[in-house]
Amino acid sequence: MQQNPEPADMPKNAANPAVRAIRWAVRRRRTAARLMLHGACYGTGTAAVSIVAVWLRHLL
């Protein structure tokens, strides 16, 4: 049995960790984009409510 197989003999799932991470990210890019949009909307809403709260507190 060979100790260090050649790259062609290695299965796809045994690729180096960087390649596996890139493949994982490419498969999930739509989910990541949706979560980023959700986070941006959540942050914008939080900022708007905070500004209104500060404005109301200043008026009272």
KEZAPA-37587 format. One record per atom (N, C-alpha, C, CB): residue in three letters; chain; residue number from 1; x, y, z. Coordinates in steps of 0.05 Angstrom, whole numbers. Glycine has a CB too. Layout:
REM residues N
+------+------+-----+--------+--------+--------+
: code : unit : pos :     px :     py :     pz :
+------+------+-----+--------+--------+--------+
:  ALA :    A : NUM :      X :      Y :      Z :
...
+------+------+-----+--------+--------+--------+
//
This chain:
REM residues 60
+------+------+-----+--------+--------+--------+
: code : unit : pos :     px :     py :     pz :
+------+------+-----+--------+--------+--------+
:  MET :    A :   1 :     17 :    -24 :      0 :
:  MET :    A :   1 :      0 :      0 :      0 :
:  MET :    A :   1 :     18 :     25 :      0 :
:  MET :    A :   1 :    -19 :      0 :     24 :
:  GLN :    A :   2 :      9 :     44 :    -14 :
:  GLN :    A :   2 :     24 :     69 :    -18 :
:  GLN :    A :   2 :     19 :     88 :      6 :
:  GLN :    A :   2 :     17 :     83 :    -45 :
:  GLN :    A :   3 :     40 :    100 :     17 :
:  GLN :    A :   3 :     37 :    118 :     40 :
:  GLN :    A :   3 :     26 :    145 :     33 :
:  GLN :    A :   3 :     64 :    122 :     54 :
:  ASN :    A :   4 :     36 :    157 :     12 :
:  ASN :    A :   4 :     27 :    184 :      3 :
:  ASN :    A :   4 :     16 :    181 :    -25 :
:  ASN :    A :   4 :     51 :    204 :      3 :
:  PRO :    A :   5 :    -11 :    178 :    -28 :
:  PRO :    A :   5 :    -22 :    175 :    -54 :
:  PRO :    A :   5 :    -19 :    200 :    -71 :
:  PRO :    A :   5 :    -52 :    168 :    -52 :
:  GLU :    A :   6 :    -19 :    196 :    -96 :
:  GLU :    A :   6 :    -17 :    218 :   -115 :
:  GLU :    A :   6 :    -44 :    233 :   -115 :
:  GLU :    A :   6 :    -10 :    208 :   -144 :
:  PRO :    A :   7 :    -44 :    259 :   -121 :
:  PRO :    A :   7 :    -69 :    274 :   -121 :
:  PRO :    A :   7 :    -91 :    262 :   -138 :
:  PRO :    A :   7 :    -64 :    302 :   -131 :
:  ALA :    A :   8 :    -84 :    250 :   -160 :
:  ALA :    A :   8 :   -104 :    237 :   -177 :
:  ALA :    A :   8 :   -117 :    213 :   -164 :
:  ALA :    A :   8 :    -92 :    229 :   -204 :
:  ASP :    A :   9 :   -102 :    200 :   -145 :
:  ASP :    A :   9 :   -113 :    177 :   -131 :
:  ASP :    A :   9 :   -130 :    184 :   -107 :
:  ASP :    A :   9 :    -90 :    159 :   -123 :
:  MET :    A :  10 :   -129 :    209 :    -99 :
:  MET :    A :  10 :   -143 :    218 :    -75 :
:  MET :    A :  10 :   -173 :    223 :    -82 :
:  MET :    A :  10 :   -130 :    243 :    -63 :
:  PRO :    A :  11 :   -191 :    216 :    -64 :
:  PRO :    A :  11 :   -219 :    222 :    -69 :
:  PRO :    A :  11 :   -224 :    252 :    -67 :
:  PRO :    A :  11 :   -237 :    207 :    -50 :
:  LYS :    A :  12 :   -246 :    261 :    -79 :
:  LYS :    A :  12 :   -252 :    290 :    -78 :
:  LYS :    A :  12 :   -255 :    301 :    -50 :
:  LYS :    A :  12 :   -277 :    296 :    -95 :
:  ASN :    A :  13 :   -267 :    286 :    -33 :
:  ASN :    A :  13 :   -273 :    296 :     -6 :
:  ASN :    A :  13 :   -248 :    297 :     12 :
:  ASN :    A :  13 :   -293 :    279 :      8 :
:  ALA :    A :  14 :   -225 :    288 :      1 :
:  ALA :    A :  14 :   -200 :    289 :     17 :
:  ALA :    A :  14 :   -182 :    312 :      7 :
:  ALA :    A :  14 :   -185 :    262 :     14 :
:  ALA :    A :  15 :   -194 :    331 :     -7 :
:  ALA :    A :  15 :   -178 :    354 :    -16 :
:  ALA :    A :  15 :   -169 :    370 :      8 :
:  ALA :    A :  15 :   -195 :    372 :    -35 :
:  ASN :    A :  16 :   -150 :    388 :      3 :
:  ASN :    A :  16 :   -140 :    404 :     25 :
:  ASN :    A :  16 :   -161 :    421 :     37 :
:  ASN :    A :  16 :   -116 :    421 :     16 :
:  PRO :    A :  17 :   -158 :    430 :     62 :
:  PRO :    A :  17 :   -179 :    444 :     76 :
:  PRO :    A :  17 :   -188 :    470 :     63 :
:  PRO :    A :  17 :   -170 :    450 :    104 :
:  ALA :    A :  18 :   -169 :    484 :     50 :
:  ALA :    A :  18 :   -177 :    509 :     37 :
:  ALA :    A :  18 :   -195 :    504 :     13 :
:  ALA :    A :  18 :   -151 :    524 :     27 :
:  VAL :    A :  19 :   -190 :    483 :     -2 :
:  VAL :    A :  19 :   -207 :    477 :    -25 :
:  VAL :    A :  19 :   -235 :    468 :    -15 :
:  VAL :    A :  19 :   -195 :    454 :    -42 :
:  ARG :    A :  20 :   -236 :    452 :      7 :
:  ARG :    A :  20 :   -261 :    444 :     18 :
:  ARG :    A :  20 :   -277 :    468 :     28 :
:  ARG :    A :  20 :   -257 :    424 :     41 :
:  ALA :    A :  21 :   -264 :    487 :     41 :
:  ALA :    A :  21 :   -277 :    511 :     51 :
:  ALA :    A :  21 :   -289 :    528 :     28 :
:  ALA :    A :  21 :   -258 :    528 :     68 :
:  ILE :    A :  22 :   -274 :    530 :      6 :
:  ILE :    A :  22 :   -283 :    546 :    -17 :
:  ILE :    A :  22 :   -307 :    532 :    -29 :
:  ILE :    A :  22 :   -261 :    549 :    -38 :
:  ARG :    A :  23 :   -306 :    506 :    -32 :
:  ARG :    A :  23 :   -329 :    491 :    -43 :
:  ARG :    A :  23 :   -353 :    494 :    -26 :
:  ARG :    A :  23 :   -322 :    461 :    -47 :
:  TRP :    A :  24 :   -349 :    493 :      1 :
:  TRP :    A :  24 :   -371 :    496 :     20 :
:  TRP :    A :  24 :   -384 :    523 :     16 :
:  TRP :    A :  24 :   -361 :    491 :     48 :
:  ALA :    A :  25 :   -367 :    544 :     14 :
:  ALA :    A :  25 :   -378 :    571 :     12 :
:  ALA :    A :  25 :   -392 :    576 :    -15 :
:  ALA :    A :  25 :   -355 :    591 :     14 :
:  VAL :    A :  26 :   -382 :    564 :    -36 :
:  VAL :    A :  26 :   -395 :    567 :    -62 :
:  VAL :    A :  26 :   -423 :    554 :    -62 :
:  VAL :    A :  26 :   -378 :    555 :    -85 :
:  ARG :    A :  27 :   -425 :    531 :    -49 :
:  ARG :    A :  27 :   -451 :    517 :    -48 :
:  ARG :    A :  27 :   -471 :    533 :    -31 :
:  ARG :    A :  27 :   -447 :    489 :    -36 :
:  ARG :    A :  28 :   -462 :    549 :    -12 :
:  ARG :    A :  28 :   -480 :    563 :      6 :
:  ARG :    A :  28 :   -481 :    593 :      1 :
:  ARG :    A :  28 :   -473 :    557 :     34 :
:  ARG :    A :  29 :   -473 :    603 :    -22 :
:  ARG :    A :  29 :   -472 :    632 :    -26 :
:  ARG :    A :  29 :   -499 :    645 :    -25 :
:  ARG :    A :  29 :   -458 :    638 :    -52 :
:  ARG :    A :  30 :   -520 :    631 :    -35 :
:  ARG :    A :  30 :   -547 :    643 :    -35 :
:  ARG :    A :  30 :   -557 :    646 :     -6 :
:  ARG :    A :  30 :   -566 :    626 :    -51 :
:  THR :    A :  31 :   -552 :    627 :     10 :
:  THR :    A :  31 :   -560 :    628 :     38 :
:  THR :    A :  31 :   -544 :    650 :     52 :
:  THR :    A :  31 :   -555 :    601 :     53 :
:  ALA :    A :  32 :   -518 :    652 :     47 :
:  ALA :    A :  32 :   -502 :    673 :     59 :
:  ALA :    A :  32 :   -511 :    701 :     51 :
:  ALA :    A :  32 :   -472 :    669 :     51 :
:  ALA :    A :  33 :   -519 :    704 :     25 :
:  ALA :    A :  33 :   -529 :    730 :     16 :
:  ALA :    A :  33 :   -555 :    737 :     30 :
:  ALA :    A :  33 :   -532 :    730 :    -15 :
:  ARG :    A :  34 :   -572 :    718 :     33 :
:  ARG :    A :  34 :   -598 :    722 :     46 :
:  ARG :    A :  34 :   -593 :    730 :     75 :
:  ARG :    A :  34 :   -615 :    698 :     45 :
:  LEU :    A :  35 :   -575 :    717 :     89 :
:  LEU :    A :  35 :   -570 :    724 :    117 :
:  LEU :    A :  35 :   -557 :    751 :    120 :
:  LEU :    A :  35 :   -551 :    703 :    129 :
:  MET :    A :  36 :   -540 :    758 :    100 :
:  MET :    A :  36 :   -528 :    785 :    101 :
:  MET :    A :  36 :   -549 :    807 :     97 :
:  MET :    A :  36 :   -506 :    788 :     79 :
:  LEU :    A :  37 :   -568 :    802 :     79 :
:  LEU :    A :  37 :   -589 :    821 :     75 :
:  LEU :    A :  37 :   -607 :    823 :     99 :
:  LEU :    A :  37 :   -606 :    813 :     50 :
:  HIS :    A :  38 :   -613 :    801 :    111 :
:  HIS :    A :  38 :   -629 :    800 :    136 :
:  HIS :    A :  38 :   -615 :    816 :    158 :
:  HIS :    A :  38 :   -634 :    771 :    145 :
:  GLY :    A :  39 :   -589 :    812 :    161 :
:  GLY :    A :  39 :   -573 :    827 :    181 :
:  GLY :    A :  39 :   -573 :    857 :    176 :
:  GLY :    A :  39 :   -545 :    816 :    182 :
:  ALA :    A :  40 :   -570 :    864 :    150 :
:  ALA :    A :  40 :   -570 :    893 :    144 :
:  ALA :    A :  40 :   -597 :    906 :    149 :
:  ALA :    A :  40 :   -562 :    896 :    114 :
:  CYS :    A :  41 :   -619 :    892 :    143 :
:  CYS :    A :  41 :   -645 :    903 :    149 :
:  CYS :    A :  41 :   -650 :    905 :    179 :
:  CYS :    A :  41 :   -667 :    885 :    136 :
:  TYR :    A :  42 :   -641 :    885 :    194 :
:  TYR :    A :  42 :   -644 :    885 :    223 :
:  TYR :    A :  42 :   -629 :    908 :    235 :
:  TYR :    A :  42 :   -634 :    858 :    235 :
:  GLY :    A :  43 :   -604 :    913 :    225 :
:  GLY :    A :  43 :   -588 :    935 :    235 :
:  GLY :    A :  43 :   -600 :    962 :    228 :
:  GLY :    A :  43 :   -560 :    933 :    223 :
:  THR :    A :  44 :   -611 :    964 :    204 :
:  THR :    A :  44 :   -623 :    989 :    196 :
:  THR :    A :  44 :   -648 :    995 :    213 :
:  THR :    A :  44 :   -631 :    989 :    166 :
:  GLY :    A :  45 :   -664 :    975 :    218 :
:  GLY :    A :  45 :   -688 :    979 :    234 :
:  GLY :    A :  45 :   -680 :    986 :    263 :
:  GLY :    A :  45 :   -705 :    954 :    234 :
:  THR :    A :  46 :   -660 :    973 :    274 :
:  THR :    A :  46 :   -651 :    979 :    301 :
:  THR :    A :  46 :   -641 :   1008 :    303 :
:  THR :    A :  46 :   -629 :    960 :    309 :
:  ALA :    A :  47 :   -626 :   1016 :    283 :
:  ALA :    A :  47 :   -616 :   1044 :    282 :
:  ALA :    A :  47 :   -638 :   1064 :    281 :
:  ALA :    A :  47 :   -596 :   1048 :    259 :
:  ALA :    A :  48 :   -658 :   1058 :    264 :
:  ALA :    A :  48 :   -681 :   1077 :    261 :
:  ALA :    A :  48 :   -696 :   1079 :    287 :
:  ALA :    A :  48 :   -700 :   1068 :    238 :
:  VAL :    A :  49 :   -702 :   1057 :    300 :
:  VAL :    A :  49 :   -716 :   1058 :    326 :
:  VAL :    A :  49 :   -700 :   1073 :    347 :
:  VAL :    A :  49 :   -723 :   1029 :    335 :
:  SER :    A :  50 :   -674 :   1068 :    347 :
:  SER :    A :  50 :   -657 :   1082 :    366 :
:  SER :    A :  50 :   -657 :   1112 :    362 :
:  SER :    A :  50 :   -628 :   1071 :    365 :
:  ILE :    A :  51 :   -655 :   1120 :    337 :
:  ILE :    A :  51 :   -656 :   1149 :    331 :
:  ILE :    A :  51 :   -682 :   1162 :    339 :
:  ILE :    A :  51 :   -651 :   1154 :    301 :
:  VAL :    A :  52 :   -704 :   1148 :    334 :
:  VAL :    A :  52 :   -730 :   1159 :    342 :
:  VAL :    A :  52 :   -732 :   1160 :    373 :
:  VAL :    A :  52 :   -753 :   1141 :    331 :
:  ALA :    A :  53 :   -722 :   1140 :    386 :
:  ALA :    A :  53 :   -723 :   1140 :    416 :
:  ALA :    A :  53 :   -706 :   1163 :    427 :
:  ALA :    A :  53 :   -712 :   1113 :    427 :
:  VAL :    A :  54 :   -683 :   1168 :    416 :
:  VAL :    A :  54 :   -666 :   1190 :    425 :
:  VAL :    A :  54 :   -680 :   1217 :    419 :
:  VAL :    A :  54 :   -638 :   1189 :    412 :
:  TRP :    A :  55 :   -692 :   1219 :    396 :
:  TRP :    A :  55 :   -706 :   1244 :    388 :
:  TRP :    A :  55 :   -729 :   1249 :    407 :
:  TRP :    A :  55 :   -715 :   1242 :    359 :
:  LEU :    A :  56 :   -745 :   1228 :    413 :
:  LEU :    A :  56 :   -768 :   1232 :    431 :
:  LEU :    A :  56 :   -758 :   1239 :    459 :
:  LEU :    A :  56 :   -785 :   1206 :    432 :
:  ARG :    A :  57 :   -737 :   1226 :    468 :
:  ARG :    A :  57 :   -727 :   1232 :    495 :
:  ARG :    A :  57 :   -717 :   1261 :    496 :
:  ARG :    A :  57 :   -704 :   1213 :    502 :
:  HIS :    A :  58 :   -705 :   1271 :    474 :
:  HIS :    A :  58 :   -696 :   1298 :    474 :
:  HIS :    A :  58 :   -719 :   1318 :    474 :
:  HIS :    A :  58 :   -679 :   1303 :    448 :
:  LEU :    A :  59 :   -741 :   1311 :    461 :
:  LEU :    A :  59 :   -765 :   1329 :    461 :
:  LEU :    A :  59 :   -778 :   1330 :    488 :
:  LEU :    A :  59 :   -784 :   1319 :    440 :
:  LEU :    A :  60 :   -778 :   1308 :    503 :
:  LEU :    A :  60 :   -792 :   1308 :    529 :
:  LEU :    A :  60 :   -774 :   1317 :    550 :
:  LEU :    A :  60 :   -801 :   1280 :    536 :
+------+------+-----+--------+--------+--------+
//
